[in-house]
Amino acid sequence: MSHISNGAAIGIDLGTTYSCAGVWFHKKNRVEIIPNEQGNKITPSFISFNDSELLVGEGAKNQIARNPTNTIFDVKRLIGSRFTDPQVQKDMKSWPFKVIEGPSEKPTVVVEFNGEEKKYAPEELSAMVLKKMKEAAEEFIGTEVTDAVITVPAYFNNMQREATKEAGVIAGLNVLRLINEPTAAAIAYGVDHMEDKDWDKEKNVLVFDLGGGTFDVSLLRVGNTGSIDVKAVGGDTHLGGEDFDMTLVNHYMNEFKKKHSEDISGNPRALARLKVACEKAKRDLSSTTLASVVDCLYKGIDFSIKISRAKFEELNSSFFEKCVHVVGECLRDGKMDVKEVDEVVVVGGSSRIPKVQRMLEDFFNRKVLCKDMNGDEAVAFGAAILASKLSGNDNNDEVKRDLVLLDVIPLSLGIEVDDYTCGKDIMKVIIPRNTCIPTRMKEIFYSDTTQTCIRVFQGESINVNDNILLGQFDLFKLTLGSNGRSQLEVCFSIDANGILQVFAEETSTDKRKSITIAKT
């Protein structure tokens, strides 16, 4: 067994369907991906409860057909969300497990465990997966793991990031940093290609990360000395392999109903079995043009159907087209032409889908995609490098010593203001999305009352109700001038760690208030 110094730091890719962890070994001058107890490098992000034990990982995933109502997955699609979110309500219809509204509008999962009803918040469930990764790392490394860098989708909002960080704390980890998944992949790419003879300058790299439940695109300038400058990010926190599986499930659920006059939509066991079969068919279709969906679904009826790659592509064409559309938006945000992109790096399990790769190659004028990194491990690989650097261990390692990250904010930040022209409240953007951090920006506003509330929002809609409320504070006893208004200066300041501070000050007096919001 290998050993490093006490208080080890690891990188964890906490995925929707699979998670992966890595650690930097300074004596070997490289990252090693941590195997689980079965010896596999990726671990299913599944949790299962039964009468006698709690299972996490592969054992839990194996329970889905036998114990569907108490086997939990897709937690990443719940974390940091509100129960009333339309997407949560839509997802609940396809999940075999029960989700109710908990305190503060938080979605809460209800299971039977040890003969009793138990309720768990998404953070608690994610913490179980993180703890599993922590324990596997401690077994592999031979010492206690105290610190971790955890990856999140680039398009995660503040609530989702804070909830992920809380999950790490519950799991007993000191979360050194939350890093965007494509940025972690870019670190892996930079280290992997550091000794390329033809790399004598900075490269424009687009990282295309299509995973089990989330999709991210990042446009970066990567230097051969370790500098990574994020120019723009885009994505969808609800697009990935799970959606491709569900299109197959819905298609074959309808086929079963037509053929056998039986509706399985309300039967959790039958749906779970069909989902397992459809996921396998999807994976098979990445290497073959024909796959089978075979299972004893319902009332002893065997359901055997062949599915072609062409049919799979047809059913999911809208998702694939959306991926390419997001790539185009990211390039526009980064003010870069297709021809200026030197490398297109694909990571994430769903990026293996042949149709996705063909569409991406066509978009970039038949450019050969960079697929030489392990798509399942690249994000954890990069996170492990950053974890070691931030932990302060082995700073003499050249790879980590030269690593410099310049990231951007994924979503715009602003405050609520009255728009008298349309008679409603709108969000006035202070810091636009894809602004490089650290940064500091300010605006002048006016109030026609002696008291005003500064409400801070995150999002891209002009309508405040469509965005995320991050926090608020009040200013009292404002001085109205001869024009009946007071002048306020509102300043947004974000440091390199993503900590947002918002200040509001009446310019004619010393009245000042502020709020600090961590990890925007």
N, C-alpha and C positions, 0 to 999 in steps of 0.2 A: 504493500500500500504506500502511495506517495504522501509526502508530508511537506507542508509549508508552515509559516509562522502562525501562532495563535491569533484568533480573531480574523479569520479569513473573510474575504469579500468575493462575492460571486455576481454574475450577471444572469438575470432571469427574463426569458421571453415568456410572459404570461399570456397564452393564446386562448382564443375562443374554443378551439377543439383540441389543441395539443399545446403543451408547454415544454420548454427546453431551458437548460441551465449550463453555464460554462464557468470555468475558473482559469485564471492566468497563472502558469507555473514559471516563475522567473528563472529557475535553474535550467529549464528546458527552453526558455525564451519563446513560449507559445501558449495558446489557449487549448485547453482540453474540454470537450463536451462531456458532461457528467451523465453516466448511465444510471437508470433506475434499477430496482432489484431484479428485474427480468433481463437486465443487460441492454435495454433499448435506450437510444439517445433522446427520444421524445416520449412524453408521458401524456396520456389523454387527460384533458381538463374536466374530468367527471368525478362526481361524488355520489356514493350510494349508501343508503341507510337501510338496515334490516333489523331483525329481532335481536341480534346478538353483537353486531359490529358495524363500524363505520369504515367504508372502503373508499380509497382515493386512487385515481389513476386507472391502470389497466384492469384491475379487479373490479372497479366500479363500472367501467364501460361494459364489461362482460355481463353485468346484471341488467342491462337496459331492457332486454326482451322478457326476462323473468320477473323483474321488479320495476316496471316503468314509472309508476307514480312516485317512487322514492329514489329514483336515480336522476341526478341533476346535472345538466349540461348547459352550455350557452350562457353561463353566468356573466361573461364579459358583456353580453348584450343587456344585462340588467343593471350592472354596477354604475352608480352615479346617475341613474335615470329616475324619473317620477313614475308612479304607478299609472297615472293618467296619460302618460305619453302615448300618442297614437301607435307608435311602433311597438311598444310594450304590449298594448292591448291586442295588436295583430299577432304578435309572437305567441301570446298566451293560448291562442286557439290551436296552435300546432304542438305545444308542449304537453307531454303526458302528465307532468307534475303540476301541482297546484300553486298558484301565485295569488296572494291577496294584498290589499293595501295596508301597509304598516304605519308606524308613527312618521310624521312629517312627509306624508305622501310617498314614502319609500316602498318599493315593491318588496314583498316578503314571501319566501318560499315555505310552504307547509309540508311536512313529511311525518311519517310514522317511524319512530326510532325507539327500540327497546320497549315496544308496546305502548308508547306514549306519543301524543302529538307534539311536535317540536316546530318552532318557527325560527327561520334564519334570514338575516339580511344578506344581500349579495356580497358585502365586504367579508362577512364571516365565512361564506362558502369559498370565496376566492382565497381567503387566508388558509383554508384547509389544503388547497392546491399548492400554495406557496410554501407551507410548512412541509409538505411532502417533498418538494424540490430541495428545501433546506436540509432535510434529513438525509436525502440521497447524497447531497454534496458533502455532508459531514462524514458519511460512511466512506465516500470515495477519497476525500482529502485526508481524513484521519485526524481532524481537529474541529473545534467548534466554528460554525459560521455565524458571524454577527452582523455583517454588512451586506448590502445588495444594491445593485442598480437594477431597477425594474423597467421594462420597456412598455410603452403605450402607443396606440395609434397616433399618428401626427395630428389627426383631426379630432382627438378627444377634447372635450371642453373641460372647463375648470372643475365642475362637479365630478366628472368621471375620473379626472386625475387625482383629485383629493380622496375620492373613495378608494382608488387603487393604492394610494399611499397608506391609507388607513388599514387596508387589508394586509399590507406588509408589516405594519406595526403589530397587528393582532397575531400575525404569524411569528412574532418574536424577532423581527429583522429591523435593523437600523437602515432606513431607506436613504442611501447616499444621494440618489438622484433618480428622477423619472426621465427617461430619454425616449425620444420619438423612434419608433421601430425602423423607419427607413434611414434615419441618421445612424443608428447602431449598425445597420447593414453596410452603410457607407464606410464606417470605421473598419469593418471587416474587409471590405473591398480594398481600402487604402493599404492596410497591412499586408493583405494577400498579394498586392501588386507593387509593393514598395521597391522591389528589386528589378522591376521591368526595365530592360535596357532602353526601350524607346520612350520611356516616360521621363522626360526632362523638364516638364512644365506642369502647370495646373491643367486638370481636365474638367470639362463639364459632364457631370454624371447624372443621369436620371435613374432613380431607384423605383422600381415598380414592385410593390409588395402586396400580393393578393393572397390572403390567408383563409382560414376557416370561417371567419366571421367579419373581418374588417378588411378594408382596402385603402392603401396609402400610396401616394406618389410624392416624391421629393426631388427637387432639382437642386443640385449641389455643385460647388466648385471644390474639387478634391486635389490637394497638393501632394507631391511625392515626398514631402517632409512631414506629413501628418496634419496639415491644416484642412479643416472641413468647414466650408462656408455655405450654409443653407440659403438658397435664393428664393425658393417658393415651395409651398406644400399644398397638397390637395387630397381629397379622398372622400370616403364614405364609411362611417363607423358601423354601418349595417349592410355590408355587401361582401360576400365571400362564399366559400364552399358550402356552408350550411344552406344558403339560399338556392344553390344549384341542386342540392339534395332535395329540398322541399318542392322544387318544380317537378322533379321526378316522382316524389311521393304523391303529390296532388294529381299528376297525370295518371299514375297507375292505380290510385284510389278510385278515380273515375272509371278507368278501364275495368277494374274488378267489379264495380257496381253494374256496369253495362253487361258484363259477361255472366255474372252470377246473381244479379239482382240483390246484392247484399251491400249495405253501407257500413264501412268500418271506421268512419270518421269519429264515432264516439267511443271506440274501443282502444284504450291506451296500449294494450299488449300487441294488438294487430298492427297499429300504427308504428310502434317501436320496432317490430320485426321488419316491416316494410322499409322503414328508414335505414336500418342496418343494411338491408339488401340493396337499396338504392345508392347508399354511400359506396359500397363495394363496387357496384356497376360503374359509378362515376370514376373511381380510381382505375378500374380496368380499362376504361375507354381512353385513358391517356397513353396506353401502350398497344391497344388493339382497336379495331373498327367495329367490333360487335361484342356485346356483353349480355349476360343473362340476369334477369330479376326472378329469382326462384325462392319461394318460401311457402310454408304451410301457414297461411295468413289468418284464416278465420273459419271456425266450425269445421276444421279438418280439411278445408279446401286448399289444394296445392295450386299455387299461382305461378305459372312459368311463362315468362315472356322474354323475347330477345329485344334488345334495344341497340340501335346503331349509333355510331358517333354522330352521324348527320342529324338524327332525331334529337339527341342530347343537345347539340349545338342550336338547333332550331328552338327548342324549349327555353333555352337560356340566352337567346340572342340579345334580348334587351339589356341584360346584365352586362354582357361582354361589350356591347356598344357604349354603355355608360362608362365602363373602365377607360376606353379610348377617349371619350369625351372629357373625362377628368384629366387625362394626360395633356390634352390640348389646352385646357384651362390653366393648368400648372405652368406650362410653357409661356402662355400669355402673361400670367402674373409675374413670371420671372424675366419677362421681356427678352425671350430667347427663341430663336428660330430652330426648327427641326434640324437643319444642317449644322447648327452650332453644337449640338449634343455629341460628345465624343464617345460616350459609352452608355448603353441601356442595360442596367443590371436588374435581373428578375429574381425575386425571392418570394417565399411563401408557398405552401403546398399547392394552392390552386393555380399558381403561375405555370404549373406543368401542363395545364390543359392545352392541347395543340392549337385549338381555334384561337385562344387568347394570344398565344405566341405569334401566330400568323398575322392576326390583326395588328399586333404591336409592331412587327417587322414591316408590314405594309405602311403603317403610319410614319415610320422612320425611314421610308424609301429603301426597304429591303436591307436595312442594317442588321448585321449579325448580332443577336442578343448575347450578353455576357451571362452564361449559365454555369460557369466553372465553380461557383461557390455552392455549397450545400444549402438549398433553399429552406430547409427545415431548421438549420443550425446557424445561419449567418447572423441573425439578429441577436441571439444569445452570445455568439462569438464576440460581436462588437461591444455588447453590454459588459462582458467579462473584462475586456481591456479597459473600459472606462471605470469599472468598479475598482480594479486594482490601482489605477492612477489616483482616483479620488480617495482611496483608503490610505494613501501615503506610503504604501509598501513598495519597495523596489524602484525608487525613482531613478535609479541609474539605468534602467532598461530604456534603450534608445527609442523603441517603438512608442512607449507610453510618454516619455519625457517630451517628445515633440508634438504630441497630440494637442491640437487646439480646435475647439468647437465654437462656431458662431451660428447660433440657431435663430429661428424666427417664431413669431406668434402665429398660431394656426387660424385664429378667428379674431375679427375686429373687436375693439374695446371702446366703449363710449358711455354716455350718460343719457338719461331721459330728459327731453325738453318738450315744451309746448310748441306745437306748430299751429299758429293762429290762422294760417291760410287754409288748412284742412280741418281745423277744429279738433285735433286729437294729439296724443302724445307720441313722439317718435324717438328713435335713438340717433343721437348725434355722435358720429364716430370721432374719437380722439386719436386712437392709434389704429391704422388700417391693418388688416391681416397681412401676413408675410413681411411685416416690418422686422428688421434685424434687431436682436436684443444683445446687450442692454440698450435702452433708449429712454428718452424723456421728452414728452410733448405736452403742450398746454393750449388752452383756448379761453377766450373771454366770453362770459355769459352775463345776462341781466335778469334781475328779479324785480317784480313790481309789488312784492310783499315783504314784510319784515321778518319772515321766516321761510326757509326753503329746504327741501329735502333733495340731497344728491343721491341718485340711484344709479349704480354702476352695472352695466350690462355687457354681455359677450354674445356675438352673433353677427349674421350678415343681413338680417331683415331690417327695413326701416321701421317696421312695427315692433315696438318694445315687447309686446306680448308673445312674439315668436322667438324671442331671444332668451338667454339665461341671465337671471338676476344674480349677480355675484355678491352684492352687499349695498348698504346705504347708510347715510348719516345726515343729521340735521344741522343747519346753521340758524341761530336765533338772533333776535334784536338787530337785524340789518338796518343800516341807515339809508333812507330813501333820499335821493338828491332832488334838485329842483325839477327834474324831469319825471319825478315819481318812481325812479328805479334805482336800484343799487347795482354796482358792477362787481362781478365775481370772476376770479381767475381760478380755473380748474386745471390741475396738473396731474398727468399720469406718468409714473416712473416705474420702469421694470428693470431689474438687475439681471445678471447673467444666469441666475438660478431660476428665473421666471417668477420672482416675487414682485407683485404689483402693489404699489402704493399710490393712493389717490388723495390729493390735497385740494381743498377748496378754501379760498381766502377772499374776504371782501377787500378790494383794493384801497378803499379810503380809510380803513381802520385796521386793527390788528386781529380782527375776528377770524379764526382759522380752525378748521377741523380736518381730520384725515382718517383713512381706513387702510389697513394692510390686508391684501388677499394673496395667499400663497399659491404658487404653481398655476399660473394662467395657461 
